[in-house]
Amino acid sequence: MIWYPYEQMKGMKAPYKIVDAEGVYLYTEDQKLIDSVSSWWSVIHGYKHPELNRAIETQLEKFAHVMLGGLTHEPVQKLSDKLQSFLPGDLDHCFYSDSGSVAVEVALKMALQYFMNRGETGRTMVLALEHAYHGDTFKTMEVGDDEDYHFVLKAYGESKYVVHIPTEISALEKAFETYHDKMNCFIVEPLLQGAGGMRMYDVSFLKRARELCDRCGVLLIFDEVATGFGRTGNRFVADLVLPDILVLGKALTGGYIGHAVTVANQKVFEGFYDGDPAHALMHGPTFMGNALACSVALKSIELFEAQDYLSKIRKIEEITRREMEGFTDPRVKEVRIMGACVCLEVYDPSTLKGYQQFAYRRGVFSRPFLNCLYAMVPYVIEEEELVRVLQTMREWFGGR
Ligand SMILES: *Cc1c(COP(=O)(O)O)cnc(C)c1O
């Protein structure tokens, strides 16, 4: 039997069985649903996209996978060249993994080893944000700050290697004052904190973080597994403030195959590049650089560029603001909108109980979590479909 994610299996509501998917739609045996979640925020071009399908089919005729240990191939070379030119600044060195969590692990490992390679053995700490989510593996849980994982705290106690701060400049400055020579990196989900509750904050915080990291020699890591490829209305938040290490996942392959990448700048790469074998990055996921994943990721980026997705995303934001204008309800604490993300935060999570079934009957798939009723739609959504998603959210509260 299947052990499903994030669920108490005892008494779990049966999941909807999907038999087909195309464009923004998921099909069950008896219903057609707009996927307002984009399969955990990854399916930006919609399902069964002819060009993405073709990219995989074409590669499949050659080979599905070969390892990157001692071997290389065209799809991974082409994708790396593409990322090097597509990404801002000198984020040029691509290390591939099979999931976002692992790619964040790699980023944290890079940051620590960067200083160990230089003999700065005192820099063992990581600065991170309150309400952060960076994945489900152990180190990513440790730098994260999500109530779901508090059993780890119960088992191990507070980590002495991670400090969490709120997204306030004063807290940031204070943390740097206290820990500037003990930290190896500051890791953030820039502008939009996803799984920790769809929290949004200002770019001025990131600009100040960049200054302080520069001044104290601390590496800045952007976990853009969720925000990358347009979600915030920017291609990458890294276009606004340049990190030393950038992590991409989720939408990297257009949601087709699990794959992620940790991209290091020149300075970080050079921290490993010397005559000492012990200074190598000792990491290598079995399926890193999978040829099918790289082929579809390359095509996904080409579509993103050729079809001007940023203006599609601006349109999504505009429609969302228009439809949510004037919406208030005593149960709703705040309505937050950024790019192609909208979140209604409620005071009491029980307010959202039954919403999924309510939305299902109206032809929308939704999966509220914590206090958040949210939508992160595929960018190819039509206006009338988006309006249906948003109206369904309003109707739940008895709006029109
Ligand atoms: C989803 C997510 C991850 C983890 O990615 P997986 O592919 O699920 O391991 C890490 N960081 C952020 C910001 C995410 O949203």
The ligand as a Gaussian input file, in Angstrom:
#p B3LYP/6-31G(d) Opt

LIG

0 1
 C        9.590000      22.296000      -2.086000
 C       10.729000      23.031000      -1.519000
 C       11.943000      22.366000      -1.188000
 C       12.102000      20.878000      -1.285000
 O       12.033000      20.392000      -2.572000
 P       11.734000      18.823000      -2.816000
 O       11.892000      18.651000      -4.286000
 O       10.326000      18.607000      -2.332000
 O       12.717000      18.055000      -2.013000
 C       12.983000      23.137000      -0.731000
 N       12.883000      24.478000      -0.611000
 C       11.744000      25.134000      -0.902000
 C       11.695000      26.616000      -0.766000
 C       10.622000      24.440000      -1.365000
 O        9.490000      25.095000      -1.621000

